[in-house]
Amino acid sequence: MMKLTKKRVVLFLLFIFPLICFLILSTGKNNFTKLPIVTKNIVDISTIDPTKTFKGNISIVCFLGNNIDENRGGFFNLNEKIYKNFIKYNKFQILAIYPDGKEEEVQKIKKEISAFTDMVKWNFIKGSKKNIKALYTSFKAKDSLKNLYTSKVYLVDKNGDLRGRVNDADSKDGKLFGYNMNSVSVLNGKLKDDVLVLYYEYYASFKDKNKNKADRKEVGL
């Protein structure tokens, strides 16, 4: 009986476990290849808040706009489907940018989210209309801000480049700049997958440069 059990363990380790790992890593449209850069060298968030930066971080950027209460549903989706999945990843942050004068509404949504979330990696950043528009314009996205708001959230890498997709089936020209936070399927099926792709991209690069010394903690995994 003991020998039979050992054989099963060996077979599992040799054949089944590697297959499971392969299936996990091969899920998603990108299959953990490099995630395309759709806009290089966007304006750094430090132009709005000197204490924050894109450099060295993997950032999700959202624009709260002038009607925060009306658009709150998307922010809760973002919190549930993305933030809670990556809160333990190193160098991960969400940057929620809002206009001057909206402090009361921001405090309200922060209180609601914090009731069931550790908000250590949520960053609410106040900015002038001019600075918010300048940041968004640097993304070179297809859509425009409306009342300093957009339902799209944006993925920025450690170099301050905007990441996305160039062969997205749901985009007219295949180019995806932002992810619709009002759509749970987009957050689950695209943004979540792409954030993982980006982390594994950094891990693969680190591993290649540090033969036999790769440590996932170094890249946030």
C-alpha positions as CSV (number, residue, x, y, z in Angstrom):
1,M,0.0,0.0,0.0
2,M,2.9,2.4,0.9
3,K,4.7,1.6,-2.4
4,L,1.5,2.2,-4.3
5,T,1.0,5.6,-2.6
6,K,4.6,6.6,-3.3
7,K,4.2,5.7,-7.0
8,R,1.1,7.9,-7.2
9,V,3.0,10.8,-5.7
10,V,5.9,10.4,-8.1
11,L,3.6,10.1,-11.1
12,F,1.8,13.3,-9.9
13,L,5.0,15.2,-9.5
14,L,6.4,14.1,-12.8
15,F,3.4,14.3,-15.1
16,I,0.3,15.8,-13.6
17,F,1.7,18.7,-11.6
18,P,3.7,20.1,-14.6
19,L,0.6,19.8,-16.8
20,I,-1.5,21.8,-14.3
21,C,1.2,24.5,-14.1
22,F,1.3,24.7,-17.9
23,L,-2.4,25.0,-18.2
24,I,-2.5,27.8,-15.5
25,L,0.3,29.7,-17.2
26,S,-1.1,29.3,-20.7
27,T,-4.6,30.6,-19.8
28,G,-5.5,34.0,-21.1
29,K,-5.1,35.5,-24.6
30,N,-1.6,36.8,-24.0
31,N,-0.2,33.5,-22.7
32,F,2.3,35.5,-20.6
33,T,4.1,37.0,-23.5
34,K,5.2,40.6,-23.3
35,L,2.4,43.0,-23.0
36,P,2.5,45.7,-25.7
37,I,3.4,49.3,-25.0
38,V,0.7,51.5,-26.5
39,T,2.1,54.9,-25.4
40,K,5.6,55.6,-24.4
41,N,6.8,58.1,-21.7
42,I,3.5,59.4,-20.4
43,V,3.5,62.3,-18.0
44,D,4.5,61.1,-14.5
45,I,1.9,61.3,-11.7
46,S,4.5,63.3,-9.7
47,T,3.4,66.4,-11.8
48,I,0.2,66.2,-9.8
49,D,1.5,64.8,-6.5
50,P,5.3,65.0,-5.9
51,T,5.1,62.2,-3.4
52,K,3.9,59.7,-6.0
53,T,5.5,58.3,-9.2
54,F,4.9,55.7,-11.9
55,K,8.6,54.8,-11.9
56,G,9.3,51.4,-10.3
57,N,5.6,50.6,-9.8
58,I,2.8,48.8,-11.6
59,S,0.0,51.3,-11.5
60,I,-3.7,51.2,-12.3
61,V,-4.9,54.8,-13.0
62,C,-8.5,55.9,-12.8
63,F,-10.1,59.3,-13.1
64,L,-12.9,60.0,-10.7
65,G,-14.3,63.2,-12.3
66,N,-16.8,65.7,-11.0
67,N,-19.7,63.3,-10.4
68,I,-18.1,60.7,-8.2
69,D,-21.3,59.5,-6.6
70,E,-22.9,58.8,-10.0
71,N,-19.9,56.8,-11.2
72,R,-19.1,54.9,-8.0
73,G,-20.2,51.5,-9.3
74,G,-17.1,51.2,-11.5
75,F,-14.8,51.9,-8.6
76,F,-16.3,49.2,-6.5
77,N,-15.9,46.8,-9.4
78,L,-12.2,47.8,-9.7
79,N,-11.7,47.2,-6.0
80,E,-13.4,43.8,-6.0
81,K,-12.0,42.3,-9.2
82,I,-8.6,43.9,-9.5
83,Y,-7.4,45.5,-6.3
84,K,-8.2,42.5,-4.0
85,N,-6.4,40.2,-6.4
86,F,-3.2,42.2,-6.4
87,I,-3.0,43.8,-3.0
88,K,-0.3,41.4,-1.9
89,Y,1.9,42.0,-5.0
90,N,4.9,44.3,-4.4
91,K,5.0,47.6,-6.2
92,F,1.3,47.5,-7.1
93,Q,-0.8,50.6,-6.7
94,I,-4.1,52.2,-7.7
95,L,-4.0,55.9,-8.4
96,A,-7.5,57.5,-8.2
97,I,-7.3,61.1,-9.5
98,Y,-10.0,63.6,-8.6
99,P,-10.5,67.4,-9.2
100,D,-10.0,70.1,-6.6
101,G,-13.2,70.7,-4.6
102,K,-14.3,67.0,-4.5
103,E,-12.7,66.1,-1.2
104,E,-16.1,65.4,0.5
105,E,-17.2,63.0,-2.1
106,V,-13.8,61.3,-2.1
107,Q,-14.0,60.8,1.7
108,K,-17.4,59.2,1.3
109,I,-16.3,56.6,-1.3
110,K,-13.1,56.0,0.7
111,K,-15.2,55.2,3.8
112,E,-17.4,52.9,1.8
113,I,-14.6,50.9,0.3
114,S,-12.5,50.8,3.4
115,A,-15.4,49.1,5.3
116,F,-14.4,45.8,3.6
117,T,-11.0,46.5,2.2
118,D,-7.5,47.3,3.4
119,M,-6.8,50.4,1.3
120,V,-3.1,50.6,1.8
121,K,-2.5,50.5,-1.9
122,W,-5.3,52.8,-2.9
123,N,-4.0,56.4,-3.5
124,F,-6.5,59.2,-4.0
125,I,-4.8,62.2,-5.6
126,K,-6.2,65.7,-5.9
127,G,-5.3,67.7,-9.0
128,S,-6.1,70.8,-10.9
129,K,-8.2,70.6,-14.1
130,K,-5.2,71.6,-16.1
131,N,-2.9,68.9,-14.6
132,I,-5.5,66.2,-14.8
133,K,-6.1,66.9,-18.5
134,A,-2.4,67.1,-19.2
135,L,-1.8,63.7,-17.7
136,Y,-4.7,62.1,-19.6
137,T,-3.7,63.7,-22.9
138,S,-0.3,62.1,-22.6
139,F,-1.9,58.7,-22.7
140,K,-3.0,59.4,-26.3
141,A,-6.1,57.3,-25.7
142,K,-9.0,57.3,-28.2
143,D,-11.6,58.6,-25.7
144,S,-11.8,62.0,-24.1
145,L,-12.4,62.9,-20.5
146,K,-16.0,64.0,-19.7
147,N,-16.2,66.2,-16.6
148,L,-12.7,64.9,-15.9
149,Y,-14.0,61.3,-15.8
150,T,-13.7,58.2,-17.9
151,S,-15.0,54.7,-17.3
152,K,-11.6,53.4,-18.5
153,V,-8.7,52.6,-16.2
154,Y,-5.2,52.5,-17.5
155,L,-2.2,50.2,-16.8
156,V,1.2,51.9,-16.4
157,D,4.4,49.9,-16.1
158,K,7.6,50.5,-14.1
159,N,9.1,52.7,-16.8
160,G,6.1,55.0,-17.0
161,D,4.8,53.6,-20.3
162,L,1.2,52.8,-20.9
163,R,0.5,49.1,-21.5
164,G,-2.5,47.6,-23.4
165,R,-3.3,45.5,-26.4
166,V,-2.7,45.8,-30.1
167,N,-4.9,42.9,-31.2
168,D,-8.0,43.3,-29.1
169,A,-11.0,41.7,-30.7
170,D,-13.4,44.3,-29.2
171,S,-11.5,47.4,-30.5
172,K,-12.0,48.7,-34.0
173,D,-8.4,48.9,-34.9
174,G,-7.3,46.2,-32.4
175,K,-5.7,48.8,-30.1
176,L,-6.8,48.8,-26.4
177,F,-5.6,51.7,-24.3
178,G,-7.9,51.4,-21.3
179,Y,-10.1,48.9,-19.6
180,N,-13.8,49.5,-18.9
181,M,-14.2,49.3,-15.1
182,N,-18.0,49.2,-15.5
183,S,-17.6,45.8,-17.1
184,V,-16.8,42.9,-14.8
185,S,-16.0,40.7,-17.8
186,V,-13.4,43.2,-19.0
187,L,-11.8,43.5,-15.6
188,N,-11.8,39.7,-15.1
189,G,-11.0,38.7,-18.7
190,K,-8.6,41.4,-19.8
191,L,-7.2,43.7,-17.1
192,K,-6.6,41.0,-14.5
193,D,-4.9,38.8,-17.2
194,D,-2.8,41.7,-18.4
195,V,-1.5,42.7,-15.0
196,L,-0.4,39.1,-14.5
197,V,1.3,39.2,-17.9
198,L,3.2,42.3,-16.9
199,Y,4.3,40.8,-13.6
200,Y,5.5,37.6,-15.3
201,E,7.3,39.7,-17.9
202,Y,9.3,41.3,-15.2
203,Y,9.9,38.0,-13.5
204,A,11.2,36.5,-16.7
205,S,13.5,39.4,-17.3
206,F,14.8,39.3,-13.7
207,K,15.3,35.5,-13.9
208,D,17.2,35.9,-17.2
209,K,19.6,38.5,-15.7
210,N,20.0,36.6,-12.5
211,K,20.6,33.0,-13.4
212,N,19.8,30.6,-10.6
213,K,19.1,33.5,-8.3
214,A,15.6,34.4,-9.4
215,D,13.3,35.4,-6.6
216,R,9.7,36.3,-7.4
217,K,9.6,38.6,-4.5
218,E,12.1,40.9,-6.3
219,V,9.5,41.6,-9.0
220,G,6.4,41.4,-6.8
221,L,5.2,37.9,-7.4
